[in-house]
Amino acid sequence: MHVTHLSLADFRSYARVEVPLDPGVTAFVGPNGQGKTNLVEAVGYLATLGSHRVASDAPLVRMGADRAIIRAQVKQGDRQQLVELELNPGKANRARINRSSQVRPRDVLGIVRTVLFAPEDLALVKGDPGERRRFLDELITARSPRMAGVRSDYERVLKQRNTLLKTAALARRHGGRTMDLSTLDVWDQHLARAGAELLAQRLDLIAAIHPLADKAYEQLAPGGGPVALDYKPSAPGEAHTREDLFEQLMAALADARKQEIERGVTLVGPHRDDLLLKLGQLPAKGYASHGESWSYALALRLASYDLLRAEGNEPVLVLDDVFAELDSRRRERLAELVAPGEQVLVTAAVDDDVPHVLAGARYAVSEGTVERV
């Protein structure tokens, strides 16, 4: 799969830009702050319905504009598809496929798949659990786009349940009043059902990606491993099937109910879990050096790419200003490993930051213009 044409309107710094794209390597080169990352960010948004740089859509709309448009022509084998997203901050986003009538934005998931390498990847190893949960859930959705609906259902139920718990906590603090919490049992069922589906997918993903990450780390840093990926659930237990995970979550919610009512927040579920990354026998977070942390983060991304490709979903590889962050050895090894990709999009401040093995098309990016050179 590869993107053959990218069109943006009022997205970030671009009032309008049209970028033809070829298979193989394409590098966008130009000084910082000129809009290189904006281009690959748009491709990534089509794959995940989110940005790797900001949490909301508002910064993605050009100043003074009401909305932004991302449009891409995508080729998968002999099949061509046109996918379009309209970003409307504060309102519902819109989507179209092949200029048909409007579809739900999440219906476009799976048309474009990406694996992104970016300076922010270091947070996968050194950052908070939320970074690792996001990594797992975005890859789950890339493997199975229907999981976007499960994730949305879980977030909706979690929000409703937290609202009920917060109201109950406030009532107890002000006057010692108690509330009828019978509806909490219903929300427990919904949360555990969606949570069990999400947990089952995460556990399956970790089992699949673990050996690939270990292999990738060895390729990047020979003799530096092994790496291990261990899931750390907030609901204790060893369940793996959806039904057993459901029962495990229900039991944990029952045990935590008194504390949850006191604190006014849901303390159990996939939103509280973590992925423990180990290097040798030690946690990578806090023990791995800066270079080892980079190798680990890159190994996770390479493993994601290998997994999607093995499952027949060749993703677009996006390397956003990542080579400038690496030493020469890691830079060359990473370039050699990604070079065979069907489509590789690279951003760099100067040509020298793009390894020679990644020869291909070049675009100069400057002051909102994108010109092939």
BAVEX-88155 format. One record per residue (C-alpha): chain; z, y, x. Coordinates in nm, 2 decimals. Layout:
! residues N
(A (Z Y X))
...
This chain:
! residues 373
(A (0.00 0.00 0.00))
(A (-0.07 0.35 0.12))
(A (-0.10 0.70 -0.01))
(A (-0.46 0.84 0.01))
(A (-0.39 1.19 -0.11))
(A (-0.08 1.41 -0.16))
(A (-0.09 1.72 -0.37))
(A (0.21 1.96 -0.41))
(A (0.26 2.26 -0.63))
(A (0.56 2.49 -0.60))
(A (0.74 2.22 -0.40))
(A (0.98 2.36 -0.14))
(A (0.78 2.61 0.08))
(A (0.44 2.52 -0.06))
(A (0.28 2.72 -0.34))
(A (0.00 2.46 -0.33))
(A (-0.12 2.22 -0.07))
(A (-0.37 1.93 -0.06))
(A (-0.33 1.66 0.21))
(A (-0.58 1.37 0.24))
(A (-0.42 1.07 0.41))
(A (-0.56 0.77 0.59))
(A (-0.41 0.42 0.66))
(A (-0.25 0.39 1.00))
(A (-0.05 0.67 1.17))
(A (-0.05 1.03 1.06))
(A (0.16 1.29 1.25))
(A (0.26 1.63 1.11))
(A (0.33 1.85 1.41))
(A (0.47 2.20 1.42))
(A (0.78 2.42 1.49))
(A (1.09 2.36 1.30))
(A (1.12 2.53 0.96))
(A (0.75 2.52 0.89))
(A (0.74 2.26 0.62))
(A (0.67 1.92 0.80))
(A (0.97 1.74 0.64))
(A (0.88 1.89 0.30))
(A (0.56 1.68 0.30))
(A (0.73 1.34 0.37))
(A (1.02 1.43 0.15))
(A (0.77 1.46 -0.14))
(A (0.64 1.11 -0.06))
(A (0.99 0.98 -0.05))
(A (1.08 1.14 -0.38))
(A (0.80 0.94 -0.55))
(A (0.96 0.62 -0.42))
(A (1.33 0.69 -0.50))
(A (1.33 0.98 -0.75))
(A (1.56 1.17 -0.51))
(A (1.56 1.36 -0.18))
(A (1.72 1.23 0.15))
(A (1.82 1.59 0.22))
(A (1.98 1.73 -0.10))
(A (2.16 1.59 -0.40))
(A (1.99 1.79 -0.67))
(A (1.63 1.89 -0.76))
(A (1.69 2.27 -0.76))
(A (1.63 2.32 -0.39))
(A (1.30 2.13 -0.42))
(A (1.14 2.40 -0.64))
(A (0.99 2.69 -0.46))
(A (1.18 3.02 -0.50))
(A (1.05 3.21 -0.80))
(A (0.89 2.90 -0.97))
(A (1.02 2.72 -1.27))
(A (0.91 2.37 -1.18))
(A (0.75 2.17 -0.90))
(A (0.47 1.91 -0.91))
(A (0.43 1.61 -0.68))
(A (0.11 1.42 -0.72))
(A (-0.02 1.13 -0.52))
(A (-0.32 0.90 -0.52))
(A (-0.20 0.55 -0.42))
(A (-0.40 0.25 -0.31))
(A (-0.27 -0.11 -0.34))
(A (-0.54 -0.36 -0.24))
(A (-0.83 -0.28 -0.46))
(A (-0.62 -0.09 -0.71))
(A (-0.60 0.29 -0.72))
(A (-0.32 0.47 -0.92))
(A (-0.25 0.84 -0.96))
(A (0.12 0.92 -1.00))
(A (0.26 1.26 -1.09))
(A (0.62 1.39 -1.12))
(A (0.72 1.73 -1.26))
(A (1.06 1.85 -1.14))
(A (1.24 2.07 -1.39))
(A (1.59 2.17 -1.26))
(A (1.84 2.18 -1.54))
(A (1.60 1.99 -1.77))
(A (1.45 1.65 -1.79))
(A (1.18 1.57 -1.53))
(A (0.85 1.44 -1.65))
(A (0.61 1.17 -1.52))
(A (0.26 1.06 -1.57))
(A (0.06 0.76 -1.44))
(A (-0.32 0.78 -1.42))
(A (-0.31 1.10 -1.63))
(A (-0.19 0.90 -1.93))
(A (0.06 1.02 -2.18))
(A (0.40 1.10 -2.05))
(A (0.62 0.81 -1.92))
(A (0.98 0.80 -1.81))
(A (1.03 0.91 -1.45))
(A (1.18 0.58 -1.35))
(A (0.86 0.41 -1.47))
(A (0.68 0.53 -1.16))
(A (0.93 0.34 -0.93))
(A (0.75 0.07 -0.74))
(A (0.41 0.24 -0.73))
(A (0.51 0.41 -0.40))
(A (0.76 0.23 -0.17))
(A (0.89 0.39 0.15))
(A (1.13 0.32 0.43))
(A (1.26 0.64 0.58))
(A (1.39 0.70 0.93))
(A (1.56 1.04 0.97))
(A (1.83 1.21 1.17))
(A (2.06 1.17 0.87))
(A (2.05 0.79 0.92))
(A (2.33 0.81 1.17))
(A (2.56 0.86 0.86))
(A (2.48 0.50 0.76))
(A (2.70 0.39 1.05))
(A (2.94 0.69 1.10))
(A (2.95 0.83 0.75))
(A (3.14 0.77 0.43))
(A (3.10 0.45 0.21))
(A (2.87 0.64 -0.03))
(A (2.60 0.66 0.24))
(A (2.60 0.28 0.27))
(A (2.61 0.23 -0.11))
(A (2.31 0.45 -0.14))
(A (2.13 0.26 0.13))
(A (2.19 -0.07 -0.06))
(A (2.10 0.06 -0.40))
(A (1.78 0.24 -0.30))
(A (1.66 -0.08 -0.13))
(A (1.76 -0.29 -0.43))
(A (1.55 -0.06 -0.65))
(A (1.26 -0.08 -0.40))
(A (1.27 -0.46 -0.43))
(A (1.32 -0.46 -0.81))
(A (1.24 -0.13 -0.99))
(A (1.41 -0.24 -1.31))
(A (1.74 -0.20 -1.12))
(A (1.70 0.18 -1.17))
(A (1.78 0.12 -1.53))
(A (2.09 -0.09 -1.44))
(A (2.21 0.18 -1.20))
(A (2.16 0.45 -1.46))
(A (2.35 0.24 -1.72))
(A (2.64 0.19 -1.48))
(A (2.66 0.56 -1.40))
(A (2.65 0.65 -1.77))
(A (2.93 0.41 -1.86))
(A (3.14 0.51 -1.56))
(A (3.11 0.88 -1.66))
(A (3.22 0.80 -2.02))
(A (3.51 0.58 -1.90))
(A (3.63 0.84 -1.65))
(A (3.63 1.10 -1.93))
(A (3.85 0.88 -2.15))
(A (4.09 0.81 -1.86))
(A (4.11 1.18 -1.76))
(A (4.19 1.27 -2.12))
(A (4.46 1.01 -2.14))
(A (4.61 1.12 -1.80))
(A (4.62 1.49 -1.92))
(A (4.79 1.39 -2.25))
(A (5.06 1.20 -2.06))
(A (5.12 1.49 -1.82))
(A (5.15 1.75 -2.10))
(A (5.42 1.64 -2.34))
(A (5.42 1.27 -2.27))
(A (5.18 1.20 -2.55))
(A (5.00 0.86 -2.56))
(A (4.64 0.80 -2.68))
(A (4.47 0.52 -2.86))
(A (4.30 0.35 -2.57))
(A (4.14 0.06 -2.77))
(A (3.79 0.19 -2.69))
(A (3.88 0.15 -2.32))
(A (3.84 -0.23 -2.37))
(A (3.48 -0.17 -2.49))
(A (3.40 0.05 -2.19))
(A (3.55 -0.22 -1.96))
(A (3.31 -0.47 -2.10))
(A (3.01 -0.24 -2.05))
(A (3.12 -0.14 -1.70))
(A (3.18 -0.49 -1.59))
(A (2.85 -0.61 -1.73))
(A (2.64 -0.35 -1.55))
(A (2.86 -0.37 -1.24))
(A (2.82 -0.74 -1.22))
(A (2.44 -0.71 -1.22))
(A (2.45 -0.44 -0.95))
(A (2.70 -0.65 -0.74))
(A (2.48 -0.96 -0.77))
(A (2.18 -0.77 -0.64))
(A (2.38 -0.61 -0.35))
(A (2.51 -0.95 -0.24))
(A (2.17 -1.11 -0.26))
(A (2.03 -0.82 -0.06))
(A (2.29 -0.84 0.22))
(A (2.22 -1.22 0.25))
(A (1.85 -1.14 0.29))
(A (1.88 -0.85 0.52))
(A (2.15 -0.97 0.75))
(A (1.94 -1.19 0.98))
(A (1.66 -0.93 0.98))
(A (1.90 -0.65 1.10))
(A (2.04 -0.88 1.37))
(A (1.69 -0.95 1.49))
(A (1.59 -0.58 1.48))
(A (1.90 -0.48 1.68))
(A (1.82 -0.73 1.95))
(A (1.47 -0.59 1.97))
(A (1.60 -0.24 2.01))
(A (1.90 -0.31 2.23))
(A (1.86 -0.66 2.39))
(A (2.19 -0.83 2.45))
(A (2.39 -0.56 2.26))
(A (2.46 -0.76 1.94))
(A (2.52 -0.95 1.73))
(A (2.55 -0.74 1.42))
(A (2.72 -0.85 1.10))
(A (2.71 -0.71 0.75))
(A (3.01 -0.78 0.53))
(A (3.05 -0.66 0.17))
(A (3.39 -0.50 0.10))
(A (3.45 -0.51 -0.28))
(A (3.71 -0.31 -0.47))
(A (3.75 -0.60 -0.70))
(A (3.89 -0.88 -0.49))
(A (3.74 -1.23 -0.51))
(A (3.46 -1.45 -0.39))
(A (3.24 -1.46 -0.69))
(A (2.86 -1.45 -0.65))
(A (2.70 -1.54 -0.98))
(A (2.67 -1.26 -1.24))
(A (2.90 -1.43 -1.49))
(A (3.17 -1.49 -1.23))
(A (3.13 -1.13 -1.10))
(A (3.17 -1.01 -1.46))
(A (3.50 -1.20 -1.49))
(A (3.62 -1.08 -1.15))
(A (3.55 -0.72 -1.25))
(A (3.72 -0.76 -1.59))
(A (4.03 -0.90 -1.42))
(A (4.04 -0.62 -1.16))
(A (4.00 -0.36 -1.43))
(A (4.29 -0.51 -1.62))
(A (4.51 -0.51 -1.31))
(A (4.42 -0.15 -1.23))
(A (4.45 -0.01 -1.58))
(A (4.80 0.14 -1.55))
(A (4.72 0.31 -1.22))
(A (4.38 0.43 -1.36))
(A (4.55 0.59 -1.66))
(A (4.80 0.76 -1.44))
(A (4.53 0.90 -1.21))
(A (4.26 0.95 -1.47))
(A (3.98 0.78 -1.28))
(A (3.81 0.44 -1.25))
(A (3.94 0.27 -0.93))
(A (3.74 -0.05 -0.95))
(A (3.37 -0.12 -0.94))
(A (3.06 -0.10 -0.73))
(A (3.11 0.28 -0.70))
(A (3.42 0.21 -0.49))
(A (3.28 -0.06 -0.27))
(A (3.17 -0.05 0.10))
(A (2.94 -0.23 0.34))
(A (3.13 -0.31 0.65))
(A (2.90 -0.29 0.96))
(A (3.02 -0.49 1.26))
(A (2.89 -0.49 1.62))
(A (3.03 -0.80 1.79))
(A (3.38 -0.84 1.65))
(A (3.45 -0.47 1.59))
(A (3.36 -0.23 1.31))
(A (3.06 -0.02 1.42))
(A (3.22 0.29 1.27))
(A (3.47 0.43 1.51))
(A (3.39 0.18 1.79))
(A (3.01 0.19 1.85))
(A (2.88 0.45 2.10))
(A (2.64 0.72 1.99))
(A (2.35 0.51 2.13))
(A (2.47 0.19 1.97))
(A (2.52 0.37 1.63))
(A (2.16 0.49 1.65))
(A (2.04 0.14 1.73))
(A (2.23 0.00 1.43))
(A (2.09 0.26 1.19))
(A (1.74 0.20 1.31))
(A (1.79 -0.18 1.28))
(A (1.89 -0.14 0.92))
(A (1.58 0.06 0.85))
(A (1.36 -0.19 1.04))
(A (1.52 -0.48 0.85))
(A (1.44 -0.30 0.52))
(A (1.08 -0.27 0.62))
(A (1.06 -0.63 0.72))
(A (1.22 -0.75 0.40))
(A (0.99 -0.55 0.17))
(A (0.68 -0.65 0.37))
(A (0.78 -1.02 0.36))
(A (0.82 -0.99 -0.02))
(A (0.47 -0.85 -0.05))
(A (0.56 -0.49 -0.09))
(A (0.43 -0.31 0.22))
(A (0.60 0.02 0.23))
(A (0.50 0.35 0.38))
(A (0.70 0.41 0.69))
(A (0.83 0.76 0.73))
(A (0.97 0.88 1.06))
(A (1.11 1.23 1.00))
(A (1.18 1.40 1.33))
(A (1.36 1.09 1.45))
(A (1.20 1.05 1.80))
(A (1.35 1.37 1.92))
(A (1.70 1.22 1.86))
(A (1.64 0.91 2.07))
(A (1.64 0.83 2.44))
(A (1.31 0.72 2.59))
(A (1.39 0.35 2.57))
(A (1.47 0.34 2.20))
(A (1.19 0.58 2.13))
(A (0.93 0.35 2.28))
(A (1.08 0.03 2.13))
(A (1.09 0.19 1.78))
(A (0.73 0.31 1.81))
(A (0.61 -0.03 1.92))
(A (0.78 -0.20 1.62))
(A (0.65 0.04 1.35))
(A (0.30 0.10 1.49))
(A (0.14 -0.20 1.30))
(A (0.25 -0.06 0.97))
(A (-0.02 -0.01 0.70))
(A (0.07 0.36 0.68))
(A (0.31 0.55 0.91))
(A (0.39 0.91 0.86))
(A (0.56 1.10 1.15))
(A (0.69 1.45 1.18))
(A (0.76 1.61 1.51))
(A (0.81 1.96 1.65))
(A (0.58 1.90 1.95))
(A (0.31 1.65 2.03))
(A (0.51 1.51 2.32))
(A (0.77 1.39 2.07))
(A (0.52 1.14 1.92))
(A (0.49 0.83 2.14))
(A (0.14 0.75 2.27))
(A (0.14 0.41 2.09))
(A (0.14 0.61 1.76))
(A (-0.20 0.75 1.81))
(A (-0.37 0.85 1.49))
(A (-0.45 1.15 1.27))
(A (-0.28 1.48 1.35))
(A (-0.20 1.77 1.12))
(A (-0.08 2.11 1.25))
(A (0.19 2.26 1.01))
(A (0.26 2.63 1.04))
(A (0.37 2.89 0.79))
(A (0.30 2.68 0.49))
(A (-0.05 2.57 0.60))
(A (-0.14 2.21 0.68))
(A (-0.46 2.17 0.89))
(A (-0.61 1.85 1.04))
(A (-0.67 1.88 1.41))
